[in-house]
């Protein structure tokens, strides 16, 4: 991962999550409290996350900007029809 520039120092982030997917932000829908961010991680494959408005501002998220989708879950379910 790239280094993130903070106010006074650079921090190289390490994560315990194994599922880190790089993509491009395709849509940002701003609600009253939260923001829905959609990231295209492969052609035609999108993942969406709901975050706080403050998180969006702190991360500087914008449509067209590269971002990482990080999935950390104790359970992942599979279903069929």
mmCIF file of the N, C-alpha and C atoms, coordinates in Angstrom:
data_MODEL
# 
_entry.id   MODEL 
# 
loop_
_atom_site.group_PDB 
_atom_site.id 
_atom_site.type_symbol 
_atom_site.label_atom_id 
_atom_site.label_alt_id 
_atom_site.label_comp_id 
_atom_site.label_asym_id 
_atom_site.label_entity_id 
_atom_site.label_seq_id 
_atom_site.pdbx_PDB_ins_code 
_atom_site.Cartn_x 
_atom_site.Cartn_y 
_atom_site.Cartn_z 
_atom_site.occupancy 
_atom_site.B_iso_or_equiv 
_atom_site.pdbx_formal_charge 
_atom_site.auth_seq_id 
_atom_site.auth_comp_id 
_atom_site.auth_asym_id 
_atom_site.auth_atom_id 
_atom_site.pdbx_PDB_model_num 
ATOM 1   N N  . UNK A 1 1  ? 0.829   -1.176  0.000   1.00 0.00 ? 1  UNK A N  1 
ATOM 2   C CA . UNK A 1 1  ? 0.000   0.000   0.000   1.00 0.00 ? 1  UNK A CA 1 
ATOM 3   C C  . UNK A 1 1  ? 0.872   1.238   0.000   1.00 0.00 ? 1  UNK A C  1 
ATOM 4   N N  . UNK A 1 2  ? 0.341   2.301   -0.527  1.00 0.00 ? 2  UNK A N  1 
ATOM 5   C CA . UNK A 1 2  ? 1.057   3.561   -0.531  1.00 0.00 ? 2  UNK A CA 1 
ATOM 6   C C  . UNK A 1 2  ? 1.098   4.151   0.863   1.00 0.00 ? 2  UNK A C  1 
ATOM 7   N N  . UNK A 1 3  ? 2.020   5.072   1.043   1.00 0.00 ? 3  UNK A N  1 
ATOM 8   C CA . UNK A 1 3  ? 2.075   5.786   2.304   1.00 0.00 ? 3  UNK A CA 1 
ATOM 9   C C  . UNK A 1 3  ? 1.016   6.862   2.329   1.00 0.00 ? 3  UNK A C  1 
ATOM 10  N N  . UNK A 1 4  ? 0.430   7.051   3.502   1.00 0.00 ? 4  UNK A N  1 
ATOM 11  C CA . UNK A 1 4  ? -0.592  8.077   3.686   1.00 0.00 ? 4  UNK A CA 1 
ATOM 12  C C  . UNK A 1 4  ? 0.038   9.271   4.362   1.00 0.00 ? 4  UNK A C  1 
ATOM 13  N N  . UNK A 1 5  ? -0.134  10.450  3.788   1.00 0.00 ? 5  UNK A N  1 
ATOM 14  C CA . UNK A 1 5  ? 0.416   11.648  4.389   1.00 0.00 ? 5  UNK A CA 1 
ATOM 15  C C  . UNK A 1 5  ? -0.554  12.206  5.411   1.00 0.00 ? 5  UNK A C  1 
ATOM 16  N N  . UNK A 1 6  ? -0.118  12.263  6.664   1.00 0.00 ? 6  UNK A N  1 
ATOM 17  C CA . UNK A 1 6  ? -0.909  12.871  7.722   1.00 0.00 ? 6  UNK A CA 1 
ATOM 18  C C  . UNK A 1 6  ? -0.564  14.344  7.804   1.00 0.00 ? 6  UNK A C  1 
ATOM 19  N N  . UNK A 1 7  ? -0.982  14.980  8.864   1.00 0.00 ? 7  UNK A N  1 
ATOM 20  C CA . UNK A 1 7  ? -0.704  16.400  9.027   1.00 0.00 ? 7  UNK A CA 1 
ATOM 21  C C  . UNK A 1 7  ? 0.778   16.692  9.168   1.00 0.00 ? 7  UNK A C  1 
ATOM 22  N N  . UNK A 1 8  ? 1.496   15.849  9.922   1.00 0.00 ? 8  UNK A N  1 
ATOM 23  C CA . UNK A 1 8  ? 2.889   16.145  10.204  1.00 0.00 ? 8  UNK A CA 1 
ATOM 24  C C  . UNK A 1 8  ? 3.846   15.024  9.833   1.00 0.00 ? 8  UNK A C  1 
ATOM 25  N N  . UNK A 1 9  ? 3.330   13.839  9.576   1.00 0.00 ? 9  UNK A N  1 
ATOM 26  C CA . UNK A 1 9  ? 4.210   12.713  9.316   1.00 0.00 ? 9  UNK A CA 1 
ATOM 27  C C  . UNK A 1 9  ? 3.602   11.772  8.292   1.00 0.00 ? 9  UNK A C  1 
ATOM 28  N N  . UNK A 1 10 ? 4.449   10.897  7.743   1.00 0.00 ? 10 UNK A N  1 
ATOM 29  C CA . UNK A 1 10 ? 3.965   9.877   6.832   1.00 0.00 ? 10 UNK A CA 1 
ATOM 30  C C  . UNK A 1 10 ? 3.864   8.566   7.597   1.00 0.00 ? 10 UNK A C  1 
ATOM 31  N N  . UNK A 1 11 ? 2.799   7.822   7.330   1.00 0.00 ? 11 UNK A N  1 
ATOM 32  C CA . UNK A 1 11 ? 2.571   6.553   8.003   1.00 0.00 ? 11 UNK A CA 1 
ATOM 33  C C  . UNK A 1 11 ? 2.381   5.487   6.944   1.00 0.00 ? 11 UNK A C  1 
ATOM 34  N N  . UNK A 1 12 ? 3.138   4.412   7.036   1.00 0.00 ? 12 UNK A N  1 
ATOM 35  C CA . UNK A 1 12 ? 2.938   3.292   6.133   1.00 0.00 ? 12 UNK A CA 1 
ATOM 36  C C  . UNK A 1 12 ? 1.994   2.323   6.837   1.00 0.00 ? 12 UNK A C  1 
ATOM 37  N N  . UNK A 1 13 ? 0.803   2.157   6.271   1.00 0.00 ? 13 UNK A N  1 
ATOM 38  C CA . UNK A 1 13 ? -0.220  1.369   6.913   1.00 0.00 ? 13 UNK A CA 1 
ATOM 39  C C  . UNK A 1 13 ? -0.033  -0.115  6.624   1.00 0.00 ? 13 UNK A C  1 
ATOM 40  N N  . UNK A 1 14 ? -0.210  -0.924  7.673   1.00 0.00 ? 14 UNK A N  1 
ATOM 41  C CA . UNK A 1 14 ? -0.243  -2.374  7.543   1.00 0.00 ? 14 UNK A CA 1 
ATOM 42  C C  . UNK A 1 14 ? -1.574  -2.824  8.118   1.00 0.00 ? 14 UNK A C  1 
ATOM 43  N N  . UNK A 1 15 ? -2.177  -3.815  7.474   1.00 0.00 ? 15 UNK A N  1 
ATOM 44  C CA . UNK A 1 15 ? -3.483  -4.290  7.894   1.00 0.00 ? 15 UNK A CA 1 
ATOM 45  C C  . UNK A 1 15 ? -3.457  -5.782  8.154   1.00 0.00 ? 15 UNK A C  1 
ATOM 46  N N  . UNK A 1 16 ? -4.315  -6.226  9.067   1.00 0.00 ? 16 UNK A N  1 
ATOM 47  C CA . UNK A 1 16 ? -4.439  -7.657  9.314   1.00 0.00 ? 16 UNK A CA 1 
ATOM 48  C C  . UNK A 1 16 ? -5.398  -8.314  8.331   1.00 0.00 ? 16 UNK A C  1 
ATOM 49  N N  . UNK A 1 17 ? -6.191  -7.513  7.639   1.00 0.00 ? 17 UNK A N  1 
ATOM 50  C CA . UNK A 1 17 ? -7.149  -8.051  6.671   1.00 0.00 ? 17 UNK A CA 1 
ATOM 51  C C  . UNK A 1 17 ? -6.411  -8.609  5.453   1.00 0.00 ? 17 UNK A C  1 
ATOM 52  N N  . UNK A 1 18 ? -6.839  -9.757  4.995   1.00 0.00 ? 18 UNK A N  1 
ATOM 53  C CA . UNK A 1 18 ? -6.209  -10.370 3.821   1.00 0.00 ? 18 UNK A CA 1 
ATOM 54  C C  . UNK A 1 18 ? -6.839  -9.909  2.525   1.00 0.00 ? 18 UNK A C  1 
ATOM 55  N N  . UNK A 1 19 ? -8.054  -9.430  2.594   1.00 0.00 ? 19 UNK A N  1 
ATOM 56  C CA . UNK A 1 19 ? -8.791  -9.060  1.399   1.00 0.00 ? 19 UNK A CA 1 
ATOM 57  C C  . UNK A 1 19 ? -8.724  -7.552  1.174   1.00 0.00 ? 19 UNK A C  1 
ATOM 58  N N  . UNK A 1 20 ? -7.686  -7.121  0.503   1.00 0.00 ? 20 UNK A N  1 
ATOM 59  C CA . UNK A 1 20 ? -7.496  -5.704  0.173   1.00 0.00 ? 20 UNK A CA 1 
ATOM 60  C C  . UNK A 1 20 ? -7.572  -5.596  -1.351  1.00 0.00 ? 20 UNK A C  1 
ATOM 61  N N  . UNK A 1 21 ? -8.602  -4.912  -1.844  1.00 0.00 ? 21 UNK A N  1 
ATOM 62  C CA . UNK A 1 21 ? -8.870  -4.834  -3.272  1.00 0.00 ? 21 UNK A CA 1 
ATOM 63  C C  . UNK A 1 21 ? -8.756  -3.387  -3.739  1.00 0.00 ? 21 UNK A C  1 
ATOM 64  N N  . UNK A 1 22 ? -7.869  -3.145  -4.677  1.00 0.00 ? 22 UNK A N  1 
ATOM 65  C CA . UNK A 1 22 ? -7.672  -1.798  -5.204  1.00 0.00 ? 22 UNK A CA 1 
ATOM 66  C C  . UNK A 1 22 ? -8.670  -1.532  -6.319  1.00 0.00 ? 22 UNK A C  1 
ATOM 67  N N  . UNK A 1 23 ? -9.195  -0.320  -6.349  1.00 0.00 ? 23 UNK A N  1 
ATOM 68  C CA . UNK A 1 23 ? -10.142 0.025   -7.387  1.00 0.00 ? 23 UNK A CA 1 
ATOM 69  C C  . UNK A 1 23 ? -10.253 1.518   -7.581  1.00 0.00 ? 23 UNK A C  1 
ATOM 70  N N  . UNK A 1 24 ? -11.300 1.921   -8.297  1.00 0.00 ? 24 UNK A N  1 
ATOM 71  C CA . UNK A 1 24 ? -11.558 3.328   -8.596  1.00 0.00 ? 24 UNK A CA 1 
ATOM 72  C C  . UNK A 1 24 ? -12.963 3.669   -8.109  1.00 0.00 ? 24 UNK A C  1 
ATOM 73  N N  . UNK A 1 25 ? -13.092 4.785   -7.420  1.00 0.00 ? 25 UNK A N  1 
ATOM 74  C CA . UNK A 1 25 ? -14.394 5.212   -6.922  1.00 0.00 ? 25 UNK A CA 1 
ATOM 75  C C  . UNK A 1 25 ? -15.271 5.601   -8.101  1.00 0.00 ? 25 UNK A C  1 
ATOM 76  N N  . UNK A 1 26 ? -16.430 4.949   -8.211  1.00 0.00 ? 26 UNK A N  1 
ATOM 77  C CA . UNK A 1 26 ? -17.363 5.195   -9.310  1.00 0.00 ? 26 UNK A CA 1 
ATOM 78  C C  . UNK A 1 26 ? -18.527 6.081   -8.908  1.00 0.00 ? 26 UNK A C  1 
ATOM 79  N N  . UNK A 1 27 ? -18.921 6.033   -7.632  1.00 0.00 ? 27 UNK A N  1 
ATOM 80  C CA . UNK A 1 27 ? -20.067 6.835   -7.191  1.00 0.00 ? 27 UNK A CA 1 
ATOM 81  C C  . UNK A 1 27 ? -19.951 7.138   -5.712  1.00 0.00 ? 27 UNK A C  1 
ATOM 82  N N  . UNK A 1 28 ? -20.445 8.314   -5.338  1.00 0.00 ? 28 UNK A N  1 
ATOM 83  C CA . UNK A 1 28 ? -20.545 8.723   -3.942  1.00 0.00 ? 28 UNK A CA 1 
ATOM 84  C C  . UNK A 1 28 ? -21.920 9.328   -3.755  1.00 0.00 ? 28 UNK A C  1 
ATOM 85  N N  . UNK A 1 29 ? -22.720 8.698   -2.897  1.00 0.00 ? 29 UNK A N  1 
ATOM 86  C CA . UNK A 1 29 ? -24.066 9.179   -2.602  1.00 0.00 ? 29 UNK A CA 1 
ATOM 87  C C  . UNK A 1 29 ? -24.068 9.696   -1.175  1.00 0.00 ? 29 UNK A C  1 
ATOM 88  N N  . UNK A 1 30 ? -24.270 11.000  -1.025  1.00 0.00 ? 30 UNK A N  1 
ATOM 89  C CA . UNK A 1 30 ? -24.209 11.622  0.291   1.00 0.00 ? 30 UNK A CA 1 
ATOM 90  C C  . UNK A 1 30 ? -25.602 11.666  0.908   1.00 0.00 ? 30 UNK A C  1 
ATOM 91  N N  . UNK A 1 31 ? -25.725 11.102  2.113   1.00 0.00 ? 31 UNK A N  1 
ATOM 92  C CA . UNK A 1 31 ? -26.982 11.116  2.852   1.00 0.00 ? 31 UNK A CA 1 
ATOM 93  C C  . UNK A 1 31 ? -26.912 12.123  3.990   1.00 0.00 ? 31 UNK A C  1 
ATOM 94  N N  . UNK A 1 32 ? -27.899 12.075  4.866   1.00 0.00 ? 32 UNK A N  1 
ATOM 95  C CA . UNK A 1 32 ? -27.971 13.011  5.980   1.00 0.00 ? 32 UNK A CA 1 
ATOM 96  C C  . UNK A 1 32 ? -26.817 12.823  6.965   1.00 0.00 ? 32 UNK A C  1 
ATOM 97  N N  . UNK A 1 33 ? -26.434 11.568  7.206   1.00 0.00 ? 33 UNK A N  1 
ATOM 98  C CA . UNK A 1 33 ? -25.384 11.269  8.179   1.00 0.00 ? 33 UNK A CA 1 
ATOM 99  C C  . UNK A 1 33 ? -24.237 10.498  7.546   1.00 0.00 ? 33 UNK A C  1 
ATOM 100 N N  . UNK A 1 34 ? -24.566 9.557   6.674   1.00 0.00 ? 34 UNK A N  1 
ATOM 101 C CA . UNK A 1 34 ? -23.586 8.655   6.087   1.00 0.00 ? 34 UNK A CA 1 
ATOM 102 C C  . UNK A 1 34 ? -23.401 8.906   4.598   1.00 0.00 ? 34 UNK A C  1 
ATOM 103 N N  . UNK A 1 35 ? -22.374 8.267   4.052   1.00 0.00 ? 35 UNK A N  1 
ATOM 104 C CA . UNK A 1 35 ? -22.052 8.366   2.638   1.00 0.00 ? 35 UNK A CA 1 
ATOM 105 C C  . UNK A 1 35 ? -21.916 6.944   2.091   1.00 0.00 ? 35 UNK A C  1 
ATOM 106 N N  . UNK A 1 36 ? -22.529 6.674   0.943   1.00 0.00 ? 36 UNK A N  1 
ATOM 107 C CA . UNK A 1 36 ? -22.400 5.386   0.270   1.00 0.00 ? 36 UNK A CA 1 
ATOM 108 C C  . UNK A 1 36 ? -21.355 5.549   -0.820  1.00 0.00 ? 36 UNK A C  1 
ATOM 109 N N  . UNK A 1 37 ? -20.284 4.757   -0.722  1.00 0.00 ? 37 UNK A N  1 
ATOM 110 C CA . UNK A 1 37 ? -19.171 4.846   -1.670  1.00 0.00 ? 37 UNK A CA 1 
ATOM 111 C C  . UNK A 1 37 ? -19.117 3.548   -2.468  1.00 0.00 ? 37 UNK A C  1 
ATOM 112 N N  . UNK A 1 38 ? -19.154 3.660   -3.798  1.00 0.00 ? 38 UNK A N  1 
ATOM 113 C CA . UNK A 1 38 ? -19.071 2.498   -4.682  1.00 0.00 ? 38 UNK A CA 1 
ATOM 114 C C  . UNK A 1 38 ? -17.725 2.514   -5.395  1.00 0.00 ? 38 UNK A C  1 
ATOM 115 N N  . UNK A 1 39 ? -17.015 1.389   -5.279  1.00 0.00 ? 39 UNK A N  1 
ATOM 116 C CA . UNK A 1 39 ? -15.682 1.255   -5.873  1.00 0.00 ? 39 UNK A CA 1 
ATOM 117 C C  . UNK A 1 39 ? -15.716 0.122   -6.891  1.00 0.00 ? 39 UNK A C  1 
ATOM 118 N N  . UNK A 1 40 ? -15.246 0.401   -8.097  1.00 0.00 ? 40 UNK A N  1 
ATOM 119 C CA . UNK A 1 40 ? -15.131 -0.639  -9.122  1.00 0.00 ? 40 UNK A CA 1 
ATOM 120 C C  . UNK A 1 40 ? -13.769 -1.298  -8.946  1.00 0.00 ? 40 UNK A C  1 
ATOM 121 N N  . UNK A 1 41 ? -13.785 -2.608  -8.586  1.00 0.00 ? 41 UNK A N  1 
ATOM 122 C CA . UNK A 1 41 ? -12.538 -3.317  -8.313  1.00 0.00 ? 41 UNK A CA 1 
ATOM 123 C C  . UNK A 1 41 ? -12.056 -4.129  -9.510  1.00 0.00 ? 41 UNK A C  1 
ATOM 124 N N  . UNK A 1 42 ? -12.921 -4.304  -10.495 1.00 0.00 ? 42 UNK A N  1 
ATOM 125 C CA . UNK A 1 42 ? -12.592 -4.958  -11.770 1.00 0.00 ? 42 UNK A CA 1 
ATOM 126 C C  . UNK A 1 42 ? -13.671 -4.509  -12.745 1.00 0.00 ? 42 UNK A C  1 
ATOM 127 N N  . UNK A 1 43 ? -13.420 -4.611  -14.053 1.00 0.00 ? 43 UNK A N  1 
ATOM 128 C CA . UNK A 1 43 ? -14.444 -4.184  -15.003 1.00 0.00 ? 43 UNK A CA 1 
ATOM 129 C C  . UNK A 1 43 ? -15.795 -4.842  -14.727 1.00 0.00 ? 43 UNK A C  1 
ATOM 130 N N  . UNK A 1 44 ? -16.787 -4.016  -14.418 1.00 0.00 ? 44 UNK A N  1 
ATOM 131 C CA . UNK A 1 44 ? -18.133 -4.509  -14.150 1.00 0.00 ? 44 UNK A CA 1 
ATOM 132 C C  . UNK A 1 44 ? -18.354 -5.079  -12.763 1.00 0.00 ? 44 UNK A C  1 
ATOM 133 N N  . UNK A 1 45 ? -17.349 -5.059  -11.899 1.00 0.00 ? 45 UNK A N  1 
ATOM 134 C CA . UNK A 1 45 ? -17.458 -5.608  -10.546 1.00 0.00 ? 45 UNK A CA 1 
ATOM 135 C C  . UNK A 1 45 ? -17.273 -4.489  -9.532  1.00 0.00 ? 45 UNK A C  1 
ATOM 136 N N  . UNK A 1 46 ? -18.336 -4.204  -8.779  1.00 0.00 ? 46 UNK A N  1 
ATOM 137 C CA . UNK A 1 46 ? -18.312 -3.093  -7.830  1.00 0.00 ? 46 UNK A CA 1 
ATOM 138 C C  . UNK A 1 46 ? -18.592 -3.572  -6.418  1.00 0.00 ? 46 UNK A C  1 
ATOM 139 N N  . UNK A 1 47 ? -18.020 -2.869  -5.460  1.00 0.00 ? 47 UNK A N  1 
ATOM 140 C CA . UNK A 1 47 ? -18.316 -3.088  -4.048  1.00 0.00 ? 47 UNK A CA 1 
ATOM 141 C C  . UNK A 1 47 ? -18.712 -1.750  -3.458  1.00 0.00 ? 47 UNK A C  1 
ATOM 142 N N  . UNK A 1 48 ? -19.671 -1.781  -2.534  1.00 0.00 ? 48 UNK A N  1 
ATOM 143 C CA . UNK A 1 48 ? -20.185 -0.561  -1.929  1.00 0.00 ? 48 UNK A CA 1 
ATOM 144 C C  . UNK A 1 48 ? -20.017 -0.622  -0.424  1.00 0.00 ? 48 UNK A C  1 
ATOM 145 N N  . UNK A 1 49 ? -19.646 0.511   0.160   1.00 0.00 ? 49 UNK A N  1 
ATOM 146 C CA . UNK A 1 49 ? -19.499 0.625   1.604   1.00 0.00 ? 49 UNK A CA 1 
ATOM 147 C C  . UNK A 1 49 ? -20.207 1.884   2.081   1.00 0.00 ? 49 UNK A C  1 
ATOM 148 N N  . UNK A 1 50 ? -20.750 1.815   3.276   1.00 0.00 ? 50 UNK A N  1 
ATOM 149 C CA . UNK A 1 50 ? -21.362 2.984   3.894   1.00 0.00 ? 50 UNK A CA 1 
ATOM 150 C C  . UNK A 1 50 ? -20.436 3.453   5.009   1.00 0.00 ? 50 UNK A C  1 
ATOM 151 N N  . UNK A 1 51 ? -20.013 4.711   4.916   1.00 0.00 ? 51 UNK A N  1 
ATOM 152 C CA . UNK A 1 51 ? -19.098 5.293   5.897   1.00 0.00 ? 51 UNK A CA 1 
ATOM 153 C C  . UNK A 1 51 ? -19.673 6.624   6.374   1.00 0.00 ? 51 UNK A C  1 
ATOM 154 N N  . UNK A 1 52 ? -19.069 7.193   7.388   1.00 0.00 ? 52 UNK A N  1 
ATOM 155 C CA . UNK A 1 52 ? -19.536 8.490   7.876   1.00 0.00 ? 52 UNK A CA 1 
ATOM 156 C C  . UNK A 1 52 ? -19.063 9.610   6.951   1.00 0.00 ? 52 UNK A C  1 
ATOM 157 N N  . UNK A 1 53 ? -19.764 10.731  7.020   1.00 0.00 ? 53 UNK A N  1 
ATOM 158 C CA . UNK A 1 53 ? -19.348 11.903  6.236   1.00 0.00 ? 53 UNK A CA 1 
ATOM 159 C C  . UNK A 1 53 ? -17.942 12.337  6.634   1.00 0.00 ? 53 UNK A C  1 
ATOM 160 N N  . UNK A 1 54 ? -17.666 12.291  7.920   1.00 0.00 ? 54 UNK A N  1 
ATOM 161 C CA . UNK A 1 54 ? -16.339 12.697  8.404   1.00 0.00 ? 54 UNK A CA 1 
ATOM 162 C C  . UNK A 1 54 ? -15.236 11.802  7.822   1.00 0.00 ? 54 UNK A C  1 
ATOM 163 N N  . UNK A 1 55 ? -15.497 10.502  7.740   1.00 0.00 ? 55 UNK A N  1 
ATOM 164 C CA . UNK A 1 55 ? -14.510 9.586   7.150   1.00 0.00 ? 55 UNK A CA 1 
ATOM 165 C C  . UNK A 1 55 ? -14.258 9.934   5.689   1.00 0.00 ? 55 UNK A C  1 
ATOM 166 N N  . UNK A 1 56 ? -15.315 10.234  4.953   1.00 0.00 ? 56 UNK A N  1 
ATOM 167 C CA . UNK A 1 56 ? -15.160 10.621  3.545   1.00 0.00 ? 56 UNK A CA 1 
ATOM 168 C C  . UNK A 1 56 ? -14.271 11.852  3.433   1.00 0.00 ? 56 UNK A C  1 
ATOM 169 N N  . UNK A 1 57 ? -14.534 12.837  4.281   1.00 0.00 ? 57 UNK A N  1 
ATOM 170 C CA . UNK A 1 57 ? -13.739 14.066  4.256   1.00 0.00 ? 57 UNK A CA 1 
ATOM 171 C C  . UNK A 1 57 ? -12.293 13.785  4.636   1.00 0.00 ? 57 UNK A C  1 
ATOM 172 N N  . UNK A 1 58 ? -12.076 13.005  5.700   1.00 0.00 ? 58 UNK A N  1 
ATOM 173 C CA . UNK A 1 58 ? -10.713 12.700  6.154   1.00 0.00 ? 58 UNK A CA 1 
ATOM 174 C C  . UNK A 1 58 ? -9.913  11.928  5.114   1.00 0.00 ? 58 UNK A C  1 
ATOM 175 N N  . UNK A 1 59 ? -10.585 11.055  4.373   1.00 0.00 ? 59 UNK A N  1 
ATOM 176 C CA . UNK A 1 59 ? -9.910  10.256  3.344   1.00 0.00 ? 59 UNK A CA 1 
ATOM 177 C C  . UNK A 1 59 ? -9.780  10.998  2.020   1.00 0.00 ? 59 UNK A C  1 
ATOM 178 N N  . UNK A 1 60 ? -10.497 12.100  1.869   1.00 0.00 ? 60 UNK A N  1 
ATOM 179 C CA . UNK A 1 60 ? -10.443 12.856  0.625   1.00 0.00 ? 60 UNK A CA 1 
ATOM 180 C C  . UNK A 1 60 ? -11.018 12.090  -0.551  1.00 0.00 ? 60 UNK A C  1 
ATOM 181 N N  . UNK A 1 61 ? -12.071 11.318  -0.308  1.00 0.00 ? 61 UNK A N  1 
ATOM 182 C CA . UNK A 1 61 ? -12.647 10.488  -1.365  1.00 0.00 ? 61 UNK A CA 1 
ATOM 183 C C  . UNK A 1 61 ? -13.367 11.338  -2.403  1.00 0.00 ? 61 UNK A C  1 
ATOM 184 N N  . UNK A 1 62 ? -13.211 10.956  -3.670  1.00 0.00 ? 62 UNK A N  1 
ATOM 185 C CA . UNK A 1 62 ? -13.875 11.642  -4.780  1.00 0.00 ? 62 UNK A CA 1 
ATOM 186 C C  . UNK A 1 62 ? -14.019 10.654  -5.928  1.00 0.00 ? 62 UNK A C  1 
ATOM 187 N N  . UNK A 1 63 ? -15.046 10.833  -6.732  1.00 0.00 ? 63 UNK A N  1 
ATOM 188 C CA . UNK A 1 63 ? -15.259 9.981   -7.901  1.00 0.00 ? 63 UNK A CA 1 
ATOM 189 C C  . UNK A 1 63 ? -14.035 10.069  -8.807  1.00 0.00 ? 63 UNK A C  1 
ATOM 190 N N  . UNK A 1 64 ? -13.564 8.908   -9.280  1.00 0.00 ? 64 UNK A N  1 
ATOM 191 C CA . UNK A 1 64 ? -12.404 8.837   -10.153 1.00 0.00 ? 64 UNK A CA 1 
ATOM 192 C C  . UNK A 1 64 ? -11.095 8.602   -9.415  1.00 0.00 ? 64 UNK A C  1 
ATOM 193 N N  . UNK A 1 65 ? -11.100 8.756   -8.108  1.00 0.00 ? 65 UNK A N  1 
ATOM 194 C CA . UNK A 1 65 ? -9.888  8.572   -7.316  1.00 0.00 ? 65 UNK A CA 1 
ATOM 195 C C  . UNK A 1 65 ? -9.704  7.090   -6.989  1.00 0.00 ? 65 UNK A C  1 
ATOM 196 N N  . UNK A 1 66 ? -8.444  6.642   -6.945  1.00 0.00 ? 66 UNK A N  1 
ATOM 197 C CA . UNK A 1 66 ? -8.164  5.270   -6.547  1.00 0.00 ? 66 UNK A CA 1 
ATOM 198 C C  . UNK A 1 66 ? -8.405  5.115   -5.053  1.00 0.00 ? 66 UNK A C  1 
ATOM 199 N N  . UNK A 1 67 ? -8.901  3.936   -4.666  1.00 0.00 ? 67 UNK A N  1 
ATOM 200 C CA . UNK A 1 67 ? -9.154  3.635   -3.263  1.00 0.00 ? 67 UNK A CA 1 
ATOM 201 C C  . UNK A 1 67 ? -9.027  2.125   -3.061  1.00 0.00 ? 67 UNK A C  1 
ATOM 202 N N  . UNK A 1 68 ? -8.938  1.724   -1.826  1.00 0.00 ? 68 UNK A N  1 
ATOM 203 C CA . UNK A 1 68 ? -8.869  0.309   -1.473  1.00 0.00 ? 68 UNK A CA 1 
ATOM 204 C C  . UNK A 1 68 ? -10.147 -0.102  -0.772  1.00 0.00 ? 68 UNK A C  1 
ATOM 205 N N  . UNK A 1 69 ? -10.687 -1.263  -1.149  1.00 0.00 ? 69 UNK A N  1 
ATOM 206 C CA . UNK A 1 69 ? -11.786 -1.884  -0.432  1.00 0.00 ? 69 UNK A CA 1 
ATOM 207 C C  . UNK A 1 69 ? -11.132 -2.932  0.464   1.00 0.00 ? 69 UNK A C  1 
ATOM 208 N N  . UNK A 1 70 ? -11.378 -2.824  1.752   1.00 0.00 ? 70 UNK A N  1 
ATOM 209 C CA . UNK A 1 70 ? -10.757 -3.730  2.715   1.00 0.00 ? 70 UNK A CA 1 
ATOM 210 C C  . UNK A 1 70 ? -11.866 -4.522  3.395   1.00 0.00 ? 70 UNK A C  1 
ATOM 211 N N  . UNK A 1 71 ? -11.805 -5.845  3.249   1.00 0.00 ? 71 UNK A N  1 
ATOM 212 C CA . UNK A 1 71 ? -12.840 -6.710  3.804   1.00 0.00 ? 71 UNK A CA 1 
ATOM 213 C C  . UNK A 1 71 ? -12.229 -7.505  4.955   1.00 0.00 ? 71 UNK A C  1 
ATOM 214 N N  . UNK A 1 72 ? -12.766 -7.295  6.136   1.00 0.00 ? 72 UNK A N  1 
ATOM 215 C CA . UNK A 1 72 ? -12.339 -8.051  7.318   1.00 0.00 ? 72 UNK A CA 1 
ATOM 216 C C  . UNK A 1 72 ? -13.599 -8.588  7.973   1.00 0.00 ? 72 UNK A C  1 
ATOM 217 N N  . UNK A 1 73 ? -13.844 -9.862  7.817   1.00 0.00 ? 73 UNK A N  1 
ATOM 218 C CA . UNK A 1 73 ? -15.064 -10.440 8.357   1.00 0.00 ? 73 UNK A CA 1 
ATOM 219 C C  . UNK A 1 73 ? -14.760 -11.824 8.950   1.00 0.00 ? 73 UNK A C  1 
ATOM 220 N N  . UNK A 1 74 ? -15.430 -12.131 10.033  1.00 0.00 ? 74 UNK A N  1 
ATOM 221 C CA . UNK A 1 74 ? -15.242 -13.458 10.622  1.00 0.00 ? 74 UNK A CA 1 
ATOM 222 C C  . UNK A 1 74 ? -16.077 -14.510 9.882   1.00 0.00 ? 74 UNK A C  1 
ATOM 223 N N  . UNK A 1 75 ? -17.110 -14.047 9.160   1.00 0.00 ? 75 UNK A N  1 
ATOM 224 C CA . UNK A 1 75 ? -17.964 -14.961 8.404   1.00 0.00 ? 75 UNK A CA 1 
ATOM 225 C C  . UNK A 1 75 ? -18.222 -14.394 7.015   1.00 0.00 ? 75 UNK A C  1 
ATOM 226 N N  . UNK A 1 76 ? -18.091 -15.232 6.023   1.00 0.00 ? 76 UNK A N  1 
ATOM 227 C CA . UNK A 1 76 ? -18.474 -14.890 4.656   1.00 0.00 ? 76 UNK A CA 1 
ATOM 228 C C  . UNK A 1 76 ? -19.411 -16.003 4.216   1.00 0.00 ? 76 UNK A C  1 
ATOM 229 N N  . UNK A 1 77 ? -20.630 -15.618 3.838   1.00 0.00 ? 77 UNK A N  1 
ATOM 230 C CA . UNK A 1 77 ? -21.635 -16.609 3.472   1.00 0.00 ? 77 UNK A CA 1 
ATOM 231 C C  . UNK A 1 77 ? -21.786 -16.730 1.958   1.00 0.00 ? 77 UNK A C  1 
ATOM 232 N N  . UNK A 1 78 ? -22.147 -17.917 1.528   1.00 0.00 ? 78 UNK A N  1 
ATOM 233 C CA . UNK A 1 78 ? -22.429 -18.215 0.129   1.00 0.00 ? 78 UNK A CA 1 
ATOM 234 C C  . UNK A 1 78 ? -23.864 -18.679 0.056   1.00 0.00 ? 78 UNK A C  1 
ATOM 235 N N  . UNK A 1 79 ? -24.615 -18.235 -0.949  1.00 0.00 ? 79 UNK A N  1 
ATOM 236 C CA . UNK A 1 79 ? -25.987 -18.660 -1.108  1.00 0.00 ? 79 UNK A CA 1 
ATOM 237 C C  . UNK A 1 79 ? -26.286 -19.030 -2.548  1.00 0.00 ? 79 UNK A C  1 
ATOM 238 N N  . UNK A 1 80 ? -27.323 -19.810 -2.727  1.00 0.00 ? 80 UNK A N  1 
ATOM 239 C CA . UNK A 1 80 ? -27.775 -20.186 -4.074  1.00 0.00 ? 80 UNK A CA 1 
ATOM 240 C C  . UNK A 1 80 ? -29.292 -20.083 -4.126  1.00 0.00 ? 80 UNK A C  1 
ATOM 241 N N  . UNK A 1 81 ? -29.847 -20.028 -5.348  1.00 0.00 ? 81 UNK A N  1 
ATOM 242 C CA . UNK A 1 81 ? -31.298 -20.017 -5.530  1.00 0.00 ? 81 UNK A CA 1 
ATOM 243 C C  . UNK A 1 81 ? -31.827 -21.423 -5.524  1.00 0.00 ? 81 UNK A C  1 
# 
